[in-house]
């Protein structure tokens, strides 16, 4: 289990504090620590949504809005995308990021919780979650909520860090992730803590095969996954029926 330091009473409270503290550097460090692969990962994930021009997408735990923006590229000027997050600082950064794009009129940001989405059933054409499934208090409930608010025929898509299967590559990756990422993160934000949480959160996160089973268990059809960059990240996809 991820250690929750005092004075935080829950994982949710701890995660909120972490992302509030790093929102201002989150995008820069994501790009640096992923060697600029994060942009490709998000575009690949967005491509799995099946979104069409004029569509209506939801990005859960949207953070700074980067995956939300990728959805907006797909739905075009006639479409809409909602980005939801529980962290005020991340939403503020997301709004700032969107102002730099042509998509300001298409994107709406709302504050809310992934395990209790404030939307009616069958509202969206898709729901995505990027690099956040391992941070939610209840993985199954989050996937179930995403499926609930997507119309039949739509898709639920998760982009998340995962566990490489090739032994040598896995060892190299874990050395980088467990030792160098916390160091580089500390240098990037000026204090310790948040980027030490990252490797710890992955240790307790289910293997990509187990996440696929969760997708099926909540009723998503044709659950499948794609391992990218040697399995550093995985994109899961399920169809709403």
HELIX and SHEET records of a PDB file:
HELIX    1   1 UNK A   11  UNK A   22  1                                  12    
HELIX    2   2 UNK A   23  UNK A   25  5                                   3    
HELIX    3   3 UNK A   26  UNK A   33  1                                   8    
HELIX    4   4 UNK A   38  UNK A   47  1                                  10    
HELIX    5   5 UNK A   66  UNK A   75  1                                  10    
HELIX    6   6 UNK A   88  UNK A   99  1                                  12    
HELIX    7   7 UNK A  133  UNK A  135  5                                   3    
HELIX    8   8 UNK A  139  UNK A  148  1                                  10    
HELIX    9   9 UNK A  167  UNK A  175  1                                   9    
HELIX   10  10 UNK A  176  UNK A  180  3                                   5    
HELIX   11  11 UNK A  181  UNK A  189  1                                   9    
HELIX   12  12 UNK A  194  UNK A  203  1                                  10    
HELIX   13  13 UNK A  208  UNK A  217  1                                  10    
HELIX   14  14 UNK A  229  UNK A  231  5                                   3    
SHEET    1   A 7 UNK A 107  UNK A 111  0                                        
SHEET    2   A 7 UNK A  80  UNK A  85  1                                        
SHEET    3   A 7 UNK A  56  UNK A  60  1                                        
SHEET    4   A 7 UNK A 124  UNK A 130  1                                        
SHEET    5   A 7 UNK A 150  UNK A 161  1                                        
SHEET    6   A 7 UNK A 233  UNK A 239 -1                                        
SHEET    7   A 7 UNK A 221  UNK A 228 -1                                        
END                                                                             
